[in-house]
Amino acid sequence: MREHCEVCGEQEYTQLCDYANGSGIITSVDFQELTSTCDKKMCRKCAVNIWANCELCPEHAQSVKNKLQRTKI
């Protein structure tokens, strides 16, 4: 059974949202931080490519855009 995009509900999903939801877990072996991501299922049409190998759902892409606009001088 194919799963559909959680944004449009029409196309089969091919990507997951890479937006970092949070972190704080540090591995005890090598002290690397583990970050959880949104992982909303998206088709190529709905995914917003921010930079190489980073796709966000439209909601998180807008959030990033808003944050960047607030930091401009």
C-alpha positions as CSV (number, residue, x, y, z in Angstrom):
1,M,0.0,0.0,0.0
2,R,1.4,3.4,-1.0
3,E,1.4,6.3,1.4
4,H,0.4,9.7,0.2
5,C,1.8,13.1,0.8
6,E,0.6,14.6,4.1
7,V,0.5,18.1,2.5
8,C,-1.6,17.6,-0.7
9,G,-2.9,14.1,-0.1
10,E,-2.7,13.3,-3.8
11,Q,0.8,12.1,-4.7
12,E,2.9,9.3,-3.2
13,Y,5.4,10.7,-0.7
14,T,9.0,10.6,-1.7
15,Q,10.6,12.8,1.0
16,L,10.4,13.6,4.7
17,C,10.6,17.1,6.3
18,D,14.1,17.8,7.6
19,Y,13.1,20.5,10.1
20,A,14.8,20.0,13.4
21,N,12.1,19.7,16.2
22,G,14.5,19.4,19.0
23,S,17.6,17.9,20.3
24,G,19.4,17.4,23.6
25,I,20.1,13.8,23.6
26,I,23.9,13.2,23.8
27,T,25.3,9.8,23.1
28,S,27.5,8.5,26.0
29,V,30.0,6.8,23.7
30,D,31.1,9.6,21.4
31,F,29.1,12.6,22.8
32,Q,27.2,13.2,19.5
33,E,24.0,15.1,19.7
34,L,21.0,13.4,18.2
35,T,18.3,15.6,16.6
36,S,14.7,14.7,15.9
37,T,13.1,16.0,12.8
38,C,9.5,16.7,11.7
39,D,9.4,13.8,9.2
40,K,6.2,14.9,7.6
41,K,5.7,12.8,4.4
42,M,5.8,14.9,1.3
43,C,5.8,14.5,-2.5
44,R,8.4,16.4,-4.6
45,K,5.8,19.0,-5.6
46,C,5.0,20.0,-2.0
47,A,8.5,19.7,-0.5
48,V,10.3,23.1,-0.2
49,N,14.0,22.8,-1.0
50,I,16.0,25.2,1.2
51,W,19.5,24.1,0.4
52,A,21.2,20.9,-0.9
53,N,19.7,17.8,0.6
54,C,17.3,19.7,2.9
55,E,13.6,19.7,2.2
56,L,11.0,21.2,4.5
57,C,7.2,20.9,4.6
58,P,5.5,24.2,3.6
59,E,4.7,25.0,7.2
60,H,8.3,24.8,8.4
61,A,9.6,26.5,5.3
62,Q,7.4,29.5,6.2
63,S,8.6,29.4,9.8
64,V,12.3,29.5,8.6
65,K,11.5,32.3,6.2
66,N,9.9,34.3,9.0
67,K,12.8,33.7,11.3
68,L,15.3,34.9,8.7
69,Q,13.2,38.0,8.0
70,R,13.3,38.9,11.7
71,T,17.1,38.6,11.8
72,K,17.8,41.0,8.9
73,I,19.3,44.3,9.9
